[in-house]
Amino acid sequence: MRLVVTMPTAIAVDEEAVRYVRAEDLSGSFGIEAHHADLLTTLALCVVRWRDSGNGEHYVAVRGGVLRVRNGNIVEIATREAVIGDDLALLRGQVLSAMKNNLEAERAARSDALKLEQAVVRQIYRYLRPADQPIKTKPQA
């Protein structure tokens, strides 16, 4: 089987000789072996594990995503974020570190978006209410 894990800007995993894949969606954990029926599901935040032809087990933590099985032998996962590792203990530390960095980046992005929104509101307010100009009335004839 072939396993491909993609993120918006990179391919995290592209491995040909995969014996099985294990992942988790909202209904629970499931496994995929060669000649599996076509499948499309949304993944939860989970650790996807797979075993290669040499019996080595590998892991990739994904931040949700979509898993698709096609032609019975191709497993494709599209996710926003993936962290790869061969040791679960090390992977845990890497995932926590990545989550912390992403949380800080998301906070900064929200703060910047809020500042931009406030600037837009100030500009609109200035446009709608010119600074202390008296309202001119038309003289009556």
MIFISE-433038 format. One line per field, with one value per residue: x, y, z of N, C-alpha, C, O in turn; residue number from 1; residue in three letters. Coordinates in nm, 3 decimals, padded with zeros to 5 digits, always signed. Layout:
nc1 = X  ...
nc2 = Y  ...
nc3 = Z  ...
cac1 = X  ...
cac2 = Y  ...
cac3 = Z  ...
cc1 = X  ...
cc2 = Y  ...
cc3 = Z  ...
oc1 = X  ...
oc2 = Y  ...
oc3 = Z  ...
pos = NUM  ...
code = ALA  ...
This chain:
nc1 = +00.084  +00.030  +00.107  +00.021  +00.067  -00.038  +00.018  -00.088  +00.138  +00.337  +00.459  +00.420  +00.448  +00.534  +00.512  +00.578  +00.579  +00.372  +00.223  -00.001  -00.240  -00.335  -00.581  -00.790  -01.124  -01.428  -01.596  -01.433  -01.136  -00.973  -00.859  -00.662  -00.594  -00.421  -00.606  -00.839  -01.175  -01.294  -01.285  -01.387  -01.329  -01.346  -01.080  -01.009  -00.826  -00.540  -00.308  -00.166  -00.072  +00.157  +00.275  +00.568  +00.711  +00.930  +00.855  +00.873  +00.743  +00.579  +00.493  +00.262  +00.146  -00.159  -00.346  -00.641  -00.826  -00.867  -00.918  -00.861  -00.925  -00.832  -00.870  -00.812  -00.547  -00.421  -00.369  -00.463  -00.401  -00.510  -00.418  -00.411  -00.190  +00.099  +00.304  +00.587  +00.720  +00.921  +00.922  +00.705  +00.719  +00.903  +00.764  +00.541  +00.649  +00.738  +00.495  +00.360  +00.529  +00.505  +00.231  +00.225  +00.380  +00.216  -00.015  +00.074  +00.131  -00.126  -00.256  -00.117  -00.189  -00.468  -00.469  -00.350  -00.546  -00.761  -00.664  -00.651  -00.922  -01.024  -00.896  -01.019  -01.285  -01.252  -01.176  -01.407  -01.587  -01.475  -01.519  -01.797  -01.870  -01.765  -01.512  -01.636  -01.791  -02.024  -02.369  -02.503  -02.779  -03.034  -03.134  -03.464  -03.698
nc2 = -00.118  +00.235  +00.530  +00.862  +01.171  +01.492  +01.843  +02.189  +02.323  +02.136  +01.797  +01.560  +01.283  +01.023  +00.723  +00.405  +00.120  +00.012  -00.170  -00.166  +00.084  +00.287  +00.491  +00.760  +00.858  +01.048  +00.845  +00.663  +00.455  +00.305  +00.059  +00.009  -00.205  -00.360  -00.369  -00.259  -00.137  +00.146  +00.460  +00.748  +00.982  +01.210  +01.306  +01.301  +01.501  +01.332  +01.051  +00.906  +00.586  +00.366  +00.066  -00.044  -00.236  -00.360  -00.414  -00.202  +00.045  +00.353  +00.700  +00.971  +01.271  +01.427  +01.721  +01.695  +01.653  +01.502  +01.173  +00.948  +00.652  +00.494  +00.294  +00.072  +00.047  +00.287  +00.528  +00.838  +01.132  +01.446  +01.726  +02.004  +02.033  +01.844  +01.627  +01.435  +01.121  +00.851  +00.756  +00.739  +00.876  +01.085  +01.209  +01.306  +01.520  +01.682  +01.742  +01.882  +02.105  +02.212  +02.272  +02.469  +02.671  +02.723  +02.812  +03.053  +03.190  +03.198  +03.358  +03.600  +03.654  +03.686  +03.912  +04.101  +04.102  +04.206  +04.464  +04.566  +04.558  +04.745  +04.978  +05.003  +05.049  +05.298  +05.456  +05.445  +05.568  +05.827  +05.906  +05.906  +06.093  +06.390  +06.597  +06.798  +06.981  +07.228  +07.170  +07.260  +07.448  +07.495  +07.815  +07.936  +08.024
nc3 = +00.000  -00.039  +00.138  +00.176  +00.318  +00.328  +00.367  +00.360  +00.251  +00.212  +00.164  +00.399  +00.446  +00.228  +00.144  +00.010  +00.069  +00.267  +00.523  +00.696  +00.810  +01.078  +01.220  +01.348  +01.360  +01.412  +01.495  +01.615  +01.655  +01.373  +01.133  +00.836  +00.575  +00.296  -00.010  +00.083  +00.106  -00.081  +00.085  +00.265  +00.509  +00.790  +00.990  +01.341  +01.579  +01.603  +01.635  +01.367  +01.277  +01.115  +00.965  +00.814  +00.536  +00.645  +00.899  +01.073  +01.290  +01.247  +01.309  +01.280  +01.392  +01.348  +01.286  +01.280  +00.971  +00.643  +00.544  +00.285  +00.113  -00.178  -00.467  -00.319  -00.235  -00.188  +00.046  +00.140  +00.315  +00.400  +00.574  +00.805  +00.963  +01.048  +01.240  +01.239  +01.351  +01.490  +01.741  +02.003  +02.251  +02.203  +01.998  +02.129  +02.280  +02.067  +01.944  +02.147  +02.168  +01.907  +01.910  +02.108  +01.985  +01.764  +01.892  +02.001  +01.763  +01.650  +01.839  +01.803  +01.539  +01.566  +01.729  +01.557  +01.357  +01.499  +01.555  +01.295  +01.226  +01.409  +01.316  +01.067  +01.144  +01.274  +01.053  +00.896  +01.070  +01.081  +00.819  +00.803  +00.998  +00.976  +01.120  +01.361  +01.196  +01.124  +01.057  +00.757  +00.664  +00.424  +00.316  +00.362  +00.112
cac1 = +00.000  +00.101  +00.053  +00.061  +00.013  -00.005  -00.023  -00.105  +00.261  +00.440  +00.422  +00.481  +00.481  +00.505  +00.577  +00.521  +00.566  +00.300  +00.144  -00.131  -00.250  -00.434  -00.615  -00.908  -01.220  -01.522  -01.659  -01.334  -01.014  -00.995  -00.740  -00.672  -00.495  -00.426  -00.732  -00.949  -01.278  -01.278  -01.334  -01.363  -01.371  -01.275  -01.002  -01.000  -00.689  -00.499  -00.180  -00.179  +00.044  +00.164  +00.384  +00.628  +00.737  +01.033  +00.789  +00.897  +00.622  +00.603  +00.381  +00.247  +00.035  -00.229  -00.443  -00.762  -00.801  -00.950  -00.851  -00.926  -00.867  -00.880  -00.816  -00.778  -00.406  -00.365  -00.427  -00.424  -00.448  -00.487  -00.431  -00.353  -00.063  +00.144  +00.435  +00.628  +00.818  +00.926  +00.918  +00.588  +00.757  +00.960  +00.658  +00.458  +00.718  +00.738  +00.358  +00.332  +00.607  +00.442  +00.103  +00.255  +00.421  +00.098  -00.104  +00.129  +00.113  -00.269  -00.287  -00.062  -00.272  -00.596  -00.442  -00.331  -00.675  -00.841  -00.611  -00.693  -01.066  -01.042  -00.854  -01.124  -01.401  -01.216  -01.181  -01.549  -01.644  -01.426  -01.585  -01.939  -01.886  -01.652  -01.474  -01.700  -01.836  -02.167  -02.460  -02.553  -02.917  -03.070  -03.226  -03.599  -03.733
cac2 = +00.000  +00.363  +00.629  +00.999  +01.270  +01.624  +01.966  +02.291  +02.367  +02.032  +01.656  +01.513  +01.141  +00.958  +00.593  +00.304  -00.016  +00.019  -00.292  -00.122  +00.220  +00.300  +00.631  +00.779  +00.960  +01.077  +00.721  +00.585  +00.411  +00.206  +00.017  -00.009  -00.295  -00.365  -00.407  -00.203  -00.070  +00.291  +00.520  +00.890  +01.019  +01.320  +01.262  +01.381  +01.526  +01.196  +01.000  +00.802  +00.497  +00.271  -00.032  -00.060  -00.375  -00.414  -00.427  -00.084  +00.125  +00.497  +00.779  +01.111  +01.336  +01.517  +01.813  +01.675  +01.638  +01.411  +01.051  +00.887  +00.528  +00.474  +00.178  -00.033  +00.043  +00.421  +00.600  +00.979  +01.215  +01.590  +01.784  +02.138  +02.027  +01.709  +01.613  +01.296  +01.064  +00.706  +00.727  +00.809  +00.967  +01.205  +01.271  +01.381  +01.646  +01.762  +01.790  +01.987  +02.222  +02.268  +02.331  +02.593  +02.770  +02.758  +02.890  +03.189  +03.249  +03.227  +03.474  +03.718  +03.679  +03.741  +04.048  +04.184  +04.116  +04.298  +04.599  +04.605  +04.583  +04.872  +05.085  +05.016  +05.114  +05.439  +05.523  +05.457  +05.669  +05.957  +05.935  +05.934  +06.210  +06.482  +06.659  +06.920  +07.076  +07.256  +07.126  +07.376  +07.436  +07.580  +07.924  +07.920  +08.135
cac3 = +00.000  -00.039  +00.231  +00.146  +00.411  +00.275  +00.436  +00.256  +00.187  +00.207  +00.177  +00.524  +00.432  +00.100  +00.161  -00.080  +00.123  +00.393  +00.547  +00.746  +00.862  +01.185  +01.243  +01.433  +01.320  +01.519  +01.541  +01.689  +01.587  +01.268  +01.062  +00.691  +00.517  +00.149  -00.074  +00.161  +00.027  -00.087  +00.209  +00.285  +00.644  +00.851  +01.105  +01.462  +01.619  +01.639  +01.588  +01.265  +01.281  +01.005  +00.970  +00.681  +00.497  +00.735  +01.029  +01.156  +01.312  +01.234  +01.358  +01.241  +01.462  +01.256  +01.347  +01.201  +00.828  +00.564  +00.501  +00.169  +00.060  -00.314  -00.539  -00.224  -00.199  -00.171  +00.159  +00.132  +00.426  +00.384  +00.707  +00.819  +01.032  +01.078  +01.304  +01.213  +01.443  +01.501  +01.883  +02.056  +02.359  +02.141  +01.919  +02.223  +02.306  +01.945  +01.921  +02.246  +02.129  +01.787  +01.949  +02.180  +01.885  +01.684  +01.976  +02.006  +01.630  +01.633  +01.922  +01.736  +01.420  +01.613  +01.776  +01.437  +01.289  +01.579  +01.532  +01.161  +01.232  +01.479  +01.225  +00.966  +01.207  +01.293  +00.922  +00.857  +01.158  +01.034  +00.691  +00.825  +01.085  +00.962  +01.248  +01.411  +01.094  +01.146  +00.952  +00.682  +00.623  +00.310  +00.354  +00.307  +00.023
cc1 = +00.088  +00.030  +00.110  -00.011  +00.058  -00.058  -00.035  +00.023  +00.367  +00.379  +00.496  +00.529  +00.445  +00.580  +00.502  +00.488  +00.502  +00.214  +00.006  -00.122  -00.359  -00.453  -00.741  -00.995  -01.319  -01.591  -01.562  -01.216  -01.047  -00.863  -00.768  -00.559  -00.510  -00.561  -00.854  -01.050  -01.252  -01.347  -01.300  -01.415  -01.291  -01.206  -01.016  -00.854  -00.638  -00.356  -00.210  -00.054  +00.039  +00.284  +00.436  +00.658  +00.844  +00.984  +00.820  +00.770  +00.660  +00.476  +00.382  +00.124  -00.028  -00.331  -00.571  -00.727  -00.899  -00.866  -00.933  -00.851  -00.923  -00.805  -00.768  -00.635  -00.341  -00.442  -00.372  -00.484  -00.411  -00.516  -00.369  -00.214  -00.029  +00.283  +00.471  +00.728  +00.813  +00.920  +00.804  +00.624  +00.815  +00.854  +00.569  +00.520  +00.718  +00.600  +00.325  +00.406  +00.544  +00.310  +00.124  +00.293  +00.302  +00.000  -00.056  +00.111  -00.034  -00.310  -00.238  -00.147  -00.407  -00.579  -00.425  -00.463  -00.765  -00.795  -00.655  -00.842  -01.094  -01.003  -00.960  -01.245  -01.373  -01.224  -01.325  -01.616  -01.602  -01.496  -01.731  -01.963  -01.764  -01.632  -01.544  -01.735  -01.985  -02.250  -02.518  -02.698  -02.943  -03.163  -03.361  -03.636  -03.871
cc2 = +00.125  +00.458  +00.765  +01.092  +01.406  +01.734  +02.073  +02.329  +02.260  +01.893  +01.602  +01.369  +01.098  +00.827  +00.486  +00.172  -00.015  -00.105  -00.260  +00.021  +00.218  +00.448  +00.639  +00.889  +00.979  +00.952  +00.632  +00.546  +00.305  +00.174  -00.004  -00.101  -00.293  -00.418  -00.363  -00.139  +00.080  +00.355  +00.668  +00.926  +01.139  +01.270  +01.358  +01.420  +01.392  +01.167  +00.888  +00.716  +00.405  +00.182  -00.051  -00.207  -00.441  -00.429  -00.311  -00.002  +00.273  +00.571  +00.917  +01.165  +01.435  +01.600  +01.807  +01.652  +01.542  +01.292  +00.989  +00.760  +00.513  +00.359  +00.068  -00.033  +00.180  +00.490  +00.742  +01.053  +01.359  +01.654  +01.923  +02.133  +01.882  +01.714  +01.466  +01.250  +00.912  +00.661  +00.808  +00.909  +01.097  +01.282  +01.356  +01.518  +01.738  +01.822  +01.901  +02.116  +02.291  +02.335  +02.464  +02.705  +02.816  +02.843  +03.035  +03.260  +03.286  +03.347  +03.603  +03.753  +03.738  +03.886  +04.144  +04.207  +04.213  +04.442  +04.652  +04.639  +04.717  +04.990  +05.109  +05.088  +05.262  +05.516  +05.544  +05.566  +05.809  +05.999  +05.976  +06.058  +06.300  +06.560  +06.793  +07.022  +07.102  +07.210  +07.251  +07.350  +07.530  +07.691  +07.904  +08.042  +08.186
cc3 = +00.000  +00.057  +00.194  +00.243  +00.362  +00.366  +00.328  +00.183  +00.172  +00.208  +00.298  +00.511  +00.291  +00.101  +00.082  -00.011  +00.261  +00.407  +00.602  +00.798  +00.969  +01.213  +01.328  +01.374  +01.435  +01.573  +01.619  +01.602  +01.482  +01.201  +00.915  +00.648  +00.365  +00.103  +00.006  +00.066  +00.025  +00.033  +00.209  +00.422  +00.692  +00.977  +01.221  +01.481  +01.672  +01.593  +01.489  +01.273  +01.161  +01.024  +00.829  +00.654  +00.583  +00.877  +01.124  +01.169  +01.315  +01.273  +01.296  +01.315  +01.365  +01.332  +01.266  +01.055  +00.764  +00.522  +00.388  +00.132  -00.080  -00.379  -00.444  -00.175  -00.182  -00.058  +00.154  +00.250  +00.396  +00.519  +00.709  +00.878  +01.064  +01.140  +01.298  +01.317  +01.443  +01.647  +01.944  +02.165  +02.302  +02.062  +02.009  +02.252  +02.186  +01.920  +02.019  +02.212  +02.008  +01.822  +02.022  +02.083  +01.802  +01.763  +01.984  +01.872  +01.607  +01.717  +01.857  +01.614  +01.459  +01.659  +01.658  +01.364  +01.365  +01.560  +01.395  +01.159  +01.301  +01.391  +01.118  +01.023  +01.229  +01.161  +00.877  +00.941  +01.116  +00.905  +00.713  +00.910  +01.073  +01.092  +01.270  +01.304  +01.117  +01.026  +00.885  +00.642  +00.506  +00.360  +00.287  +00.224  +00.047
oc1 = +00.206  -00.093  +00.231  -00.134  +00.178  -00.161  +00.004  +00.018  +00.477  +00.263  +00.619  +00.637  +00.338  +00.698  +00.380  +00.379  +00.569  +00.140  -00.093  -00.013  -00.463  -00.357  -00.793  -00.948  -01.296  -01.640  -01.605  -01.197  -01.139  -00.768  -00.881  -00.442  -00.603  -00.623  -00.960  -01.013  -01.194  -01.453  -01.195  -01.533  -01.183  -01.265  -01.032  -00.767  -00.686  -00.294  -00.272  +00.057  -00.068  +00.382  +00.358  +00.633  +00.850  +01.064  +00.794  +00.698  +00.759  +00.366  +00.487  +00.014  +00.042  -00.393  -00.606  -00.610  -01.001  -00.755  -01.055  -00.728  -01.045  -00.689  -00.691  -00.603  -00.220  -00.563  -00.251  -00.602  -00.295  -00.625  -00.285  -00.129  -00.117  +00.368  +00.395  +00.810  +00.713  +00.913  +00.804  +00.565  +00.781  +00.855  +00.526  +00.451  +00.699  +00.588  +00.269  +00.350  +00.531  +00.280  +00.049  +00.246  +00.288  -00.061  -00.137  +00.079  -00.063  -00.390  -00.310  -00.173  -00.456  -00.664  -00.480  -00.489  -00.837  -00.878  -00.691  -00.883  -01.180  -01.071  -00.986  -01.302  -01.461  -01.274  -01.359  -01.692  -01.685  -01.528  -01.780  -02.067  -01.670  -01.729  -01.512  -01.708  -02.063  -02.205  -02.576  -02.733  -02.878  -03.256  -03.370  -03.607  -03.914
oc2 = +00.119  +00.466  +00.782  +01.093  +01.434  +01.720  +02.049  +02.365  +02.289  +01.873  +01.600  +01.334  +01.132  +00.820  +00.479  +00.118  -00.039  -00.141  -00.321  +00.072  +00.154  +00.523  +00.537  +00.999  +00.928  +00.953  +00.536  +00.598  +00.225  +00.251  -00.032  -00.078  -00.231  -00.502  -00.425  -00.093  +00.134  +00.309  +00.708  +00.904  +01.168  +01.200  +01.479  +01.375  +01.343  +01.246  +00.788  +00.768  +00.370  +00.218  -00.071  -00.293  -00.564  -00.453  -00.322  +00.019  +00.313  +00.515  +00.972  +01.111  +01.518  +01.554  +01.901  +01.635  +01.505  +01.309  +00.979  +00.761  +00.518  +00.333  -00.020  -00.106  +00.189  +00.507  +00.764  +01.039  +01.391  +01.638  +01.956  +02.216  +01.805  +01.793  +01.381  +01.328  +00.852  +00.541  +00.930  +01.017  +01.206  +01.405  +01.465  +01.620  +01.859  +01.938  +02.004  +02.225  +02.414  +02.443  +02.559  +02.818  +02.935  +02.934  +03.128  +03.378  +03.391  +03.430  +03.703  +03.871  +03.830  +03.971  +04.254  +04.317  +04.293  +04.533  +04.768  +04.738  +04.792  +05.093  +05.224  +05.176  +05.345  +05.629  +05.650  +05.647  +05.901  +06.116  +06.069  +06.122  +06.287  +06.585  +06.891  +07.141  +07.007  +07.211  +07.337  +07.243  +07.634  +07.667  +07.860  +08.154  +08.279
oc3 = +00.035  +00.057  +00.181  +00.251  +00.355  +00.431  +00.214  +00.065  +00.126  +00.246  +00.300  +00.559  +00.240  +00.065  +00.085  -00.031  +00.361  +00.315  +00.561  +00.826  +00.952  +01.228  +01.373  +01.344  +01.545  +01.686  +01.682  +01.492  +01.501  +01.209  +00.874  +00.680  +00.313  +00.169  -00.002  -00.042  +00.120  +00.077  +00.157  +00.451  +00.641  +01.058  +01.204  +01.406  +01.774  +01.523  +01.525  +01.275  +01.111  +01.090  +00.735  +00.739  +00.592  +00.968  +01.244  +01.072  +01.376  +01.272  +01.263  +01.302  +01.306  +01.428  +01.194  +01.020  +00.823  +00.471  +00.395  +00.120  -00.101  -00.347  -00.484  -00.082  -00.163  -00.065  +00.161  +00.281  +00.369  +00.574  +00.626  +00.846  +01.103  +01.099  +01.345  +01.365  +01.403  +01.675  +01.937  +02.171  +02.348  +02.060  +01.970  +02.248  +02.201  +01.879  +01.980  +02.227  +02.005  +01.769  +02.000  +02.095  +01.773  +01.709  +01.974  +01.869  +01.550  +01.672  +01.855  +01.589  +01.394  +01.632  +01.658  +01.315  +01.304  +01.549  +01.382  +01.098  +01.256  +01.392  +01.082  +00.959  +01.206  +01.158  +00.826  +00.888  +01.114  +00.886  +00.649  +00.895  +01.151  +01.164  +01.202  +01.323  +01.128  +00.911  +00.952  +00.593  +00.494  +00.436  +00.172  +00.265  -00.020
pos = 1  2  3  4  5  6  7  8  9  10  11  12  13  14  15  16  17  18  19  20  21  22  23  24  25  26  27  28  29  30  31  32  33  34  35  36  37  38  39  40  41  42  43  44  45  46  47  48  49  50  51  52  53  54  55  56  57  58  59  60  61  62  63  64  65  66  67  68  69  70  71  72  73  74  75  76  77  78  79  80  81  82  83  84  85  86  87  88  89  90  91  92  93  94  95  96  97  98  99  100  101  102  103  104  105  106  107  108  109  110  111  112  113  114  115  116  117  118  119  120  121  122  123  124  125  126  127  128  129  130  131  132  133  134  135  136  137  138  139  140  141
code = MET  ARG  LEU  VAL  VAL  THR  MET  PRO  THR  ALA  ILE  ALA  VAL  ASP  GLU  GLU  ALA  VAL  ARG  TYR  VAL  ARG  ALA  GLU  ASP  LEU  SER  GLY  SER  PHE  GLY  ILE  GLU  ALA  HIS  HIS  ALA  ASP  LEU  LEU  THR  THR  LEU  ALA  LEU  CYS  VAL  VAL  ARG  TRP  ARG  ASP  SER  GLY  ASN  GLY  GLU  HIS  TYR  VAL  ALA  VAL  ARG  GLY  GLY  VAL  LEU  ARG  VAL  ARG  ASN  GLY  ASN  ILE  VAL  GLU  ILE  ALA  THR  ARG  GLU  ALA  VAL  ILE  GLY  ASP  ASP  LEU  ALA  LEU  LEU  ARG  GLY  GLN  VAL  LEU  SER  ALA  MET  LYS  ASN  ASN  LEU  GLU  ALA  GLU  ARG  ALA  ALA  ARG  SER  ASP  ALA  LEU  LYS  LEU  GLU  GLN  ALA  VAL  VAL  ARG  GLN  ILE  TYR  ARG  TYR  LEU  ARG  PRO  ALA  ASP  GLN  PRO  ILE  LYS  THR  LYS  PRO  GLN  ALA
